[in-house]
Amino acid sequence: MKITYFAHLKNNKHREYDEDILFSLEKMGHKVYQFDDREFDIEKMIKTANESDLFLFHKGATKEESDIEYQMSVERLKTILANIRCKKAFWYVDKVYGGREIWMNNIIPMVNVGFLVDETYIRRHNYTHLFSLKQAYGEYDIEEGEYNKKYECDIAVPATIYGARTYLVDALDKTYGDRFRVYTDVHGKDFKDLCASAKIIVSPKYPMDDFYWSARIYHVLGNGGFLIHPKLYGLQEHYKEGQDFIGYQDWMELKEKLDFFLNEEKTLIRDTVAYSGRERTLKEHTYSKRLEKLLRIVKNHG
């Protein structure tokens, strides 16, 4: 298939999921025409897309810095889509709320198919051409290797801290002190080192719900980390709680699980769970697997 891919593909501070998707598409044998969505020639991209089988994008260069700039970038994306004749599909990988509803209201009618990680949004609306498609693990660097233990600690939270996450971080810091660390900007090989170094990695719940969660679970498990993650109803279709990861509902249950698994006698259990989570991720939750589903739906829809 010939695919025009409109995404964050150049000069990234660290590797983005867009690059993982590009890698998997080419690995699968597709011809991919690349356009970076921060600096591109609109006429050239439209011409290329009209000679392709699919135009695939994410946010389509929309900017959220100001309301006016956001609306202008949405209008520009609408103009692009109106001039493209091949099949058009987006894969929106953020939670939909606030101003992002504006994007959805404007862009959904202009595509053949839309894919969202926010299944909650899909369930709240009656669109027949929207499908749930979660993020995944990037296959570009799948081999195991030697890891640096520079991130060694008992408990790690690899996340940007905002909103309700601050309460979790404050509670962990107050309870575990120097045994606990927050890592907000760790990527690539460093993230692999973190997963190998920390005894336990904790995922905060906010802003998750039963049908929306971030890519963190795939990144941590794919890199062999032992993960304690919020229990979410929809997650049951992806992983087995207690076998691939450990679940928690609230602070009291999280603390109970942390105290239990931090016991040195539980090292083998932690290793067994981490191994199972990694194996399932590599088998079922790679970007190639996700893209197989995406392209199958695009082919049969619209």
Beta strands, then each sheet from edge to edge (+ up, - down):
strand 1: 2-7
strand 2: 31-36
strand 3: 54-57
strand 4: 87-92
strand 5: 113-116
strand 6: 130-132
strand 7: 153-158
strand 8: 180-183
strand 9: 198-202
strand 10: 227-230
strand 11: 246-248
sheet 1: 2+ 1+ 3+ 4+ 5+ 6+
sheet 2: 8+ 7+ 9+ 10+ 11+
end
